């Protein structure tokens, strides 16, 4: 890895950098090891100015950008390394890391494999690829694709834009693997797990089997993780609706794909169907909307009506960060009639999430999970996972650079927290205009008038999504914003 080139570059360069550029590069490396990424980037940039073909400096700057979540800048530097050293293993490696952080797992796999093709002995690329494949199989996320009745093979088959068969998803996770969310888990147990594992009990009381439920809340809160735990708890047949496989550019194919998925579910009831980012498929049917998407929503409604009539039980779970974008007809009783709010994790949940995500890492005994939980006040579960992963990468890169092995310390986590920040801060600000009404003063015929601009929620939606609205208002309250910043500062810089 170029971050590991430093004093002993792994590949000789035709034109060695001038001494002043090499000195800047070495100084930047020391700053990187001290978690001072901004300062390191500045010195790497100065080294590049003195020697524009300094591939090691480009690479190390790319890695620093990746740790700061400035992915576009990191990609630009990695591409420059590939221009300077087309056969190098380092640049594809960092491209894989960036792709992985952006949740492009297939792309990350291609980059890691390309890195290993250039250098089969590149240990860090081997390690990342192994972890990635485990993640893609579901070992890290709790699920895998598996052959079952009604689906031959291990992958969904799409021919000419039409789904011919759908792979089944199974999971080894249970609710024990889900940190916190006790209230949500109880609701899910009573409405879904019980209906699948003990259907005779519900039938004895006249309860219908089958349910449509929406998991909604800020991004990265664990909605998908919770769904995988449901699959493990019930051991039921499970279908994941991938939007990119369903939606097709040719008229009629999207509707046929929806029907194919629900038809397979009906033939294999009891069955769970999960649609992530359901607002992308079930978007509101409004004036300017394209005709093919209007037809897709209509087809979705027909399939949901069919689910209600199925006596054996089909459970449809949708997840979304923006429930107000869903067509109102989808949210009526008998379709997605239930809603479960998945909030951002609280202190205790973040603390447990740090413990869970670092359980296989070589940690210093001075790592305080309570301090990390306080430093990430207002962060999502996905943020916590990314912080742990980047801290591991940072120390591995340092070992590759210096040849010295050490434990992952509290400073490594704090450095990533400082450079990354919370993904939810931006989300709360972004959805404010969609959810919260505001009063504006306008001049009409020379007179001041106060005009209330309503958010996008209907009166019914304001009642339905009351927990989310309350949470958004709380997080946008100036007092809470100040307290959050103080707590983060205290934990990051003091204790």
C-alpha positions, 0 to 999 in steps of 0.5 A: 500500500502506498501508505506503507511505502514511506521510508521503503517504497515497495516499487522503485520509481524511475524519477525519484522525488527531490529531497524537499518533496520527500521531506514533506512526504515524511512529515505528512506521514508522521501527522497521519500517524498522529491522527492529524489528517487535515495537516497531513493532507496539506503537506502531501499537497505541498509535496505534490506541488514540488513533484507532480508525479509523486504517486505515493503522496497522491495515494496517502492523500487519497487514503486521508480523504477516505478516512475523512469521508471526502470520497470524491477527492480521494477518488481523484487522487487514486485515479491519478495514481493509476495514471502514474502507475497503471500496474500498481496494486495500491490505487485499486485498493483505496478505490475498493475502500472508498467503494465499500464506504459508499456501500458499493459492495460489488464495485469494491470487490472488483477493485480489491480483486484488481489490486490482488491481480497486480500483487497477489501478496498484498495482504491488506487487499486480501483481508479487505476482500475476505471481510467484504465477501463475508459481508456480501454473503451476510455473515456480517449482516446476518443473511445469505442467499439460499436455494428453496422451493420455488426458486432454483439457484442462488440468484435472482434471474432477470431476462430482458428486463423481466424477473424469471425467478427470485432467490430466497434470503435466509438469516442467522441473526436474531433479535439478540444481535440487534442493539436496543430497539426493545419496543420495536422488537416487541411490536414486531414479535407480536405482529409478525414473528408470532404469526409465522411461528405460532399461527394456530395461536392467532387463528384461535383468537380470530386474528388474520395472518398477514401484515403490511408494515412500514419501518421509517426513520432517519437513515442508518438507524438499523431498519434493514438490520432489524429486518434481517433479524426478523428473517432469523427469528422466524426462519420463514421464506424471505424475499428481498425486492431490489428496486434496480431489478424491478424497475425497467425502462420498457413499458409493462416490465415493472408491473410484470416483475412486481407480479412475479415476486408476489406470485412466488410469495403467494405460492410459498406462504407464509412468506416475508417480502421486504422492500428497502427504500420503498418510497422509490417504488411506491412514490406518490402518483402526482401530475408530472409523474411519468406514466410508467411509474404511475402504472407501477404504483397501481400494480403494487396496490393490486398485489397488496390487495391480493395479499390481504385475501391470502389466508396463509399469511404474506408479510410485506415490510417496507423501509423508508427515510421519507415516508411522506413521499409514499403514495397515500393509497399504499398506507391504508389499512390492509396494505401498509397499515402499520408503521414502526418508527426506528429512531436514531440510537440513544447513548446506551445503544451507541455504547453497545454498538461500539462494543459489538462492532469492535468485538474482533478488533485488537483494542487497547484496554484504555478504549472507553466505550462510554466516551465514544458513545458520548462523542457520537451523540446524534450519530446513526448506527451506520455512522458507528459501524463506519467509525469502527471500520475506519479506525481499523483501517487507519491502524492497519495502514500505519502498520503497513507504513512503519512495520510496527504493530500496535493495538487500536486505541481511543485516539484512533476512534476519536480521530475518525469521529472528528473527521467524519461527523454525523450523517444525521445532522445533514438529514435533519436539516434536509427534511425540515422543510418537508415536515415542519410548518413555518411562518413567513412575513410577506409584504402584500399591498404595502402591508405585512402579512404572516403566511404559514407555509405547511410542510408536505405532510397531510393532517393524517400523516402528521398523526401517523408520523408523530414520533418522527416529527417530534424527533426531528423538531427535538434535533433541530431545537437550538438548545438541543443542538447546543447541548449536543455540540457541547457533549461531543466536544467534551468527549472528544477533547476532554473525556 
